[in-house]
Structure formats: structure tokens, C-alpha cells
């Protein structure tokens, strides 16, 4: 089973969490293991708190090291997503990054 990091907008918005849950379900149905830290971390961290946001991005980068691929969802690339993408590109390469506009 491939481990897939879900890179999608969060910005503290519940609607983005719901979208990320759908992306997770899609990947499970495809036989993959989805990693969507913004779904999990939002349960106990505050994205509006700069220190929590910094820590979450650090943890995301660590989780990326265990992932086979990074899949980008949505029409926009946020600053946090950009950091995740750049980090993943350095450790796994461009060919392990997939882009989805809509599901």
C-alpha cells in the first residue's frame, strides 16, 4: 500500500477539513493510506496561533519523510502547502507529486 500525503488548503476552515476527509476516503478506496495532518492536528491545535502553525508545519515535514507520494488537491496553493511541496520535492523528487483540480 502506498502512503499518500494529502496536500490541500486548510487555513482553519471547516469546509477545507470536510474536503480533506473526502480526499482521504477516495485514497482509502484506491487501496492507499492517506496522511492528512490538517484533519488530525486541527483537533488540538489552532491554525490561527502562529506558534501552533509553525509546529504543525514542522510535524507535517517530518510526516512527509514517511510518504511515498504527495497529492495536491484544490485550485489554490497556500503558503503552508508550498512549504510542504518544496520539502517533499527535495526528499522524493518531482515525479512523486500528483496534482488534482477536482474530484
N, C-alpha and C positions, 0 to 999 in steps of 0.2 A: 504494500500500500504506500502510495506517495503521500508525503506530508506537505500540505499546501498552505502557505501563509496568505491570508486574505488581506489585501491592501485596499481599503476603501475609506471614504470620508467618515469622520466621526464628529468632531467639533462639539461634543456634548449634546448632540441632538438625538432624541429618542427615535425619530424616523430613520436615522442612519443605523442605529442599532438593529431595528427591525429588518432593514435591507441586508445587513451583515448576517443576520440569522438565516435569511433566505439563501444567501450565498453559501453558508455553511451546509445547509440542508442539501443544496444542489451537489456540493462536493461529496458529501456522505453518500448520496445516491449514485455517484460516479465511482464509488469504491475508494475514495481518498479520505485522509484525515485532515480536516480543516483546522487551522490555527487562526483564530480571530481574537487577539488580545483585547481589542476595544470592547468586545462583548463582555468579556470576563472582568477586565480591570475597572470598567465603569460601575461595577457593583460596589466597589470600595474605594475608588479614587475619584478625585474631582478634576476633570479636564480643564476647568476654569482656574484652578490653582496652579500657578507656574511651577512650583516645586513638584507637585504630583505629576504634572505633564512631562517635566524633564525626566523624572524617574520612570514613568511609563514608556517613554521613547527609548530609554536605556534598556529596559526589560524587553521591549519589542526587538531591539537589535540582537540581544542575546538569544531570544527565541528563533530569530531568523537563521541562526547558525545550525539549527536542527532541521530546517525545512529543505525539501527537495526543489520546490518551485515557489515563486511569488506570483499571485494572480491579482491584477489591478482591476477593480470594478468602479464604475461610475464615470461621469463626464468631466469631473474636475480632479486635479491633483493638488491636494493641500500641502502645506509646508511639512507636516508630520509624515505624510505619505512619501513626499520627495526624499526625506531623510531615510526612510525605510528602503525605498527603491535603490538609492545610491549605495547604502550599506550592503544590500543583497547583491547588487551588481559587482561590488568589489570581491565578495566571497564566493559567489556562484557563477557569475557571468550573465551576459545579456540574454543568452539563449534559454535560460531558465525562468525568464519573466514573460508572462502571458497577459494580454490586455483584453478586457471585455467592456463593451459600452453598455449593453443592456442584457438582461436575462429574462 
